[in-house]
Amino acid sequence: MRKGGMVKGVASVIAGTLLGSVPAFAAAPPAPVAAPAPVAPAPLKPYRINPGDEIEIYVWGDERLQRVLKVLPDGSVSFPLVGRIDALNKLPTDLEGVIAAGLADQYRNTVPRVTVSVKNPSGLSFSVAGKVRAPGAFTPGHYVNVLEAISVAGGPTEFADLSRVKIYRKQGSQIQVIDVRLDTAMKGSPSAADLRGAIVELQSGDTVVVP
């Protein structure tokens, strides 16, 4: 073997030995970052019956009494063997109790279970008028606040004055006017007070006007 080749071979052995003797320092894995706790959604407000809603009434064990009824403008419905029932602003469970009590005299033993459900909540409606992109009447089927109502109507137009929004609400023969200021709630970082003043829940028949 040539002298030069021997030198190169020895150098390779020495280099490999030195490298093998140096401990490898692997980078420590980053500490796991705790995921933010999920925010629980706000519970939906129980739906109360409005004029124009369709409700389904089922008496277990007696299919003859199954009915789908439309709530009359005065908020009432009529059910066989019970008569007129005031359903306005009642929960479905409220009507179940009223119907079960009204049927008590018709059964010798236990009154069959009564189930009431809102089949078509078309009675809950509101209108949005003024400087919004899609004014009109809406039937969401669930309760909304004034901010959500304006969103449903497409949002405000460029020149809408959100500091002077009004809600017109019928109270018997009177019209109640509710002033709502939404400019601070819809721009920047609103405070809790701004949001409390802006998130006004609508009632069926309300009209929101954005000037």
RALIN-V643533 format. One record per residue. N is the residue number from 0. PSI is psi as a letter, one per 30 degrees, with the letter a starting at -180 (999 if undefined). D_LAST is the distance of its C-alpha to the last C-alpha in Angstrom with 1 decimal. Layout:
BEGIN
N_PSI_D_LAST, N_PSI_D_LAST
END
This chain:
BEGIN
0_k_99.7, 1_k_98.9, 2_e_98.3, 3_e_94.8, 4_e_93.7, 5_e_94.9, 6_e_93.0, 7_e_89.8, 8_e_90.3, 9_e_91.0, 10_e_87.9, 11_e_85.8, 12_e_87.2, 13_e_86.6, 14_e_83.0, 15_e_82.3, 16_e_83.9, 17_e_81.9, 18_e_78.6, 19_f_79.5, 20_f_80.2, 21_j_76.9, 22_k_74.5, 23_k_71.1, 24_j_68.1, 25_k_65.2, 26_k_61.7, 27_k_60.5, 28_k_57.6, 29_k_54.3, 30_k_53.5, 31_k_51.2, 32_k_47.6, 33_k_46.4, 34_k_43.4, 35_k_40.4, 36_k_40.3, 37_k_38.0, 38_k_34.9, 39_k_35.1, 40_k_32.0, 41_k_30.4, 42_k_32.0, 43_k_30.1, 44_k_29.5, 45_k_31.9, 46_k_30.4, 47_k_30.7, 48_k_31.3, 49_l_28.7, 50_k_29.4, 51_f_29.7, 52_l_31.1, 53_k_34.5, 54_k_37.1, 55_k_40.5, 56_k_43.4, 57_k_46.7, 58_j_49.9, 59_k_52.2, 60_f_55.6, 61_i_54.6, 62_f_52.7, 63_f_52.9, 64_g_50.1, 65_k_47.7, 66_k_44.6, 67_j_41.1, 68_k_39.1, 69_k_35.6, 70_k_34.1, 71_l_33.8, 72_f_30.7, 73_g_32.4, 74_g_32.7, 75_l_36.4, 76_l_38.9, 77_k_42.6, 78_k_45.3, 79_k_49.0, 80_f_51.3, 81_e_48.5, 82_a_46.5, 83_k_43.0, 84_k_41.0, 85_j_37.8, 86_f_35.7, 87_k_32.3, 88_g_30.9, 89_l_34.4, 90_l_35.4, 91_e_37.8, 92_f_40.5, 93_e_40.1, 94_e_40.9, 95_e_43.8, 96_e_45.4, 97_e_44.9, 98_e_46.4, 99_e_49.3, 100_e_50.1, 101_f_50.0, 102_f_52.4, 103_e_54.8, 104_f_57.2, 105_f_57.5, 106_k_59.1, 107_e_62.4, 108_b_61.7, 109_k_58.6, 110_k_55.4, 111_l_54.1, 112_k_51.1, 113_k_47.8, 114_k_44.9, 115_k_41.3, 116_l_38.7, 117_j_35.2, 118_e_35.9, 119_j_32.5, 120_h_29.5, 121_f_27.4, 122_f_26.5, 123_j_24.0, 124_l_20.8, 125_l_17.1, 126_k_14.2, 127_k_11.0, 128_l_8.5, 129_b_5.6, 130_i_5.9, 131_l_9.0, 132_f_12.5, 133_i_14.1, 134_l_12.2, 135_a_14.8, 136_k_17.1, 137_k_19.0, 138_i_22.4, 139_f_23.1, 140_g_26.3, 141_l_25.7, 142_k_23.4, 143_l_20.3, 144_l_18.0, 145_e_14.2, 146_e_14.8, 147_e_17.1, 148_e_14.9, 149_e_12.3, 150_e_15.4, 151_e_16.9, 152_g_14.0, 153_f_15.0, 154_l_12.8, 155_l_9.7, 156_l_10.0, 157_e_11.4, 158_g_8.8, 159_k_5.9, 160_j_5.6, 161_f_7.5, 162_f_9.0, 163_h_6.8, 164_k_6.5, 165_k_8.4, 166_k_11.4, 167_k_13.1, 168_k_16.8, 169_k_19.8, 170_j_22.7, 171_b_25.6, 172_g_24.8, 173_l_22.1, 174_j_18.4, 175_k_17.5, 176_k_14.1, 177_j_13.8, 178_k_11.7, 179_k_11.6, 180_j_11.6, 181_f_11.8, 182_e_12.2, 183_f_15.9, 184_f_16.5, 185_g_15.5, 186_k_17.3, 187_b_21.0, 188_j_23.0, 189_k_21.2, 190_l_23.6, 191_e_24.6, 192_e_22.8, 193_e_19.5, 194_e_20.0, 195_e_21.2, 196_f_18.1, 197_e_15.8, 198_i_18.1, 199_k_17.6, 200_k_19.5, 201_l_18.1, 202_l_20.4, 203_k_21.3, 204_f_19.3, 205_l_16.1, 206_k_12.7, 207_k_9.8, 208_k_6.3, 209_j_3.8, 210_999_0.0
END
